[in-house]
Amino acid sequence: MRTFAVFVLGATLALASAAFVPTTGQVKYAEKDFLHKQEDLLLLFRHLYEKDWNSQLVAYAKNFAFKDSVELYKHEPTAPWAKKLYAYYEHGLLPKGEVFSVYDEVHLEQAIALFNVLYHAKDWATFYKVAAWARYYVNEGMFVYALSVAVTHRPDMAGFALPAPYEISPYHFINTEVVQKAQQYKMQGYYGMEKVDGVYTVVIPSNYTGWYVHTNAEQKLSYFTEDVGLNSYYYYLHTDYPFWLGGEKFGLHKDRRGELYLYEHQQILARYYLERLSNELGHIPEFSWMSPIATGYYPDLQYYNGHSFPARDNYYHVDQEANFRQIRQVVDYEKRLRDVIDQGFFVLPDGHKVNLSTPESVDVLGNLIQANPDSIENRFYKYVAMFARIIMGAAIEPVNPHQVIPSVLEHYESAMRDPLFYQIYKRIVGYYYQFKDHLPSYTYEQLVFPGVKVDGVVVDKLQTYFDRFDVDITNAIDIEPEPYVSGKYEGFGEIEYKPDPVVIKARTLRLNHKPFTYKISLTAEKAGKAVVRVFLGPKYDEYGAPYTLNANRENFYELDYFVQEVTAGKNVVSRSSVSFNGYVKDRTTFYELYKKVMAGYKGEEKFPLDMTEAHCGFPNRLMLPKGKKGGMPFQLFVIVSPFLEPKVKQYTGFDPVLSCGVGTGARYLDSYAFGYPLDRPIDETVFHQVPNVYYQDIVIFHKPEGDL
């Protein structure tokens, strides 16, 4: 079992909730200068593992005198980070070709230095010179990670699109045999490939992990847990709220990041549980550090350098001698968390007592568990998720700290593939509910919207199905690099990109649903502004028994959430699934995105900028669980509440057409607790008397592909 260093920074991530994507419906169009930068940015991610593939990018790297750069060493606050990064470069930077892990102390320190140089670069020219230099000299995984976080957080780069993570590094998403087949096509001179518009093209069928070997019942959910859109969503949630990033400069604390961290994981678990029920699986199993872990996982993934992702056998023994120290530490952290939650406060080293008994304290608790830089205390209550991920991943002890082979759990882009991910976070979310259970139930006065009554809810027929989706995996093959001639490239001009001679795609089956509409009928005594929340939850448990309201509250997934103007009298509010708040459509492929960028640059067509493919959105096609062929009962929970103005007016300080607004404190529609009113224990004698609450039974049908 691989050991790991304990370092001062936190180890788990906070997430940008799917319910908080700006949905203004507005569109802007990019100007020529923007598109020129967008093109250059895209090329940094192309053929990631070939540093010499574009001769002009090589020129950028070799002509940039990093150590002597006035832009870096005379500009604060870039200078100290530039000195630190260059010191790493001269004395022990993670070599190219090795595997980068954000959970390795040395790797993370180097990535943070690169991030800060990129983030603090004074202008676009400096930023791009550093990025091109780093692409050539810095480890590939570290480069992509630092660059992605920097682009996400630089205010002047709002609106820029990054290639999808599964296109940047298909190795984290696509099974080994598919990547091998792609490389064979290339090595055999594109034999058997069709040439379309001068480009060799082929589509390779791709299965989910485990199609060679049946390991356990959890494989039924591979279509969901290994969905490339779902895993990309989780990866970008981390780039929005990295566990090591915080402080006044970045403003992440303004977004209630601690509360958001806990609630977002609760929502992921609730959505996952609905999928389990659709596949005859029950509750998410729990684990003990002292007992074998029943759920194994065989990733069938391989890193670029040839090493396979570590596998975990069924009934894996965690309590090995190599893990004793780590298990003892994490058990201590867990006990401390449980104790301070139950006692309602904790004490800082200086004797100051911090209250943990108010509803607002959930933000403090989330920061404690994450141990992020915005936490009041990050020494005694931390590392639970980090220890669990590394221990449970069954990675092997490396000979050299620069030669780690992390498990899927140690990468944000692949963690959700492993069924144990959900068991780990069920444990984390348990602390969230332990805290919430100490709060009083909402009273009638806290739930009621005086003068408003929900009369009924009507929903279209709900139908899911599997469709085909093609993933561009061209980055998994090497192409012939352009020859670099020393002295040929003077200065830093425009970069020219010659389209790849080949496009290789992996065809996967993924869950989708037919568009649907729901209508809420309500009566209001007077006009006003309301906020509407719609949750989707199970009707019955895995045994077919109906759930009680209180026992079921943690299983509801927030389906829609919006502000509505109501008029006096009868109102009918209609919502289409294509416009639900917080969801995004499929990402445009690199090949198509680049063509659109160049067409816009040449003035042949307009290039739209909007939030329909925002990185902070949840895949629209995954909003409904699969259900069953003959229909499966679920229920909607609808509450119409008085509008409570958020502390910072929504969209203040950022352009919602271009940005997710991370770190502004202005992302949210209102100021209710996340998950209200299902976040606290429910007094059913009160809940059933509230006229602005409504339950509606629904049925979700699944149609096999042949029936469509």
Secondary structure, 3 states (H helix, E strand, C coil): CCCCCCCCCCCCCCCCCHHHCCCCCCCEECCHHHHHHHHHHHHHCCCCCCCCCCHHHHHHHHHCCHHHCHHHHCCCCHHHHHHHHHHHHHCCCCCCCCCCCCCCHHHHHHHHHHHHHHHHCCCHHHHHHHHHHHHHHCCHHHHHHHHHHHHHHCHHHCCCCCCCHHHHCHHHCCCHHHHHHHHHHHHCCCCCCEEECCEEEEEEECCCCCCCCCCCHHHHHHHHHCCHHHHHHHHHHHHHCCCCCCCCCCCHHHHCHHHHHHHHHHHHHHHHHHHHHHCCCCCCCCCCCCCCECCCECCCCECCCCCECCCECCCECCCCHHHHHHHHHHHHHHHHHHHHHHHCEEECCCCCEEECCCHHHHHHHHHHHHCCCCCCCCCCCCCHHHHHHHHHHCCCCCCCCCCCCCCHHHCCCCHHHCCHHHHHHHHHHHHHHHHHCCCCCCCHHHHCCCCEEEEEEEECCEEEEEEEEEEECHHHCCCCCCCCCCCCCCCCCCCCCCCCCEEEEEEEEEEEECCCEEEEEEEECCCEEEEEEEEEEECECCCCCECCHHHHHHHCEEEEEEEEEECCEEEEEEEEHHHCCCEECCCCCHHHHHHHHHHHHCCCCCCEECCCCCCCCEEHHHCCCCCECCCEEEEEEEEEEECCCCCCCCCCCCCCCCCCCCCCCCCCCCCCCCCCCCCCCCCHHHHCCCCCEEEEEEEEEECCHHHC
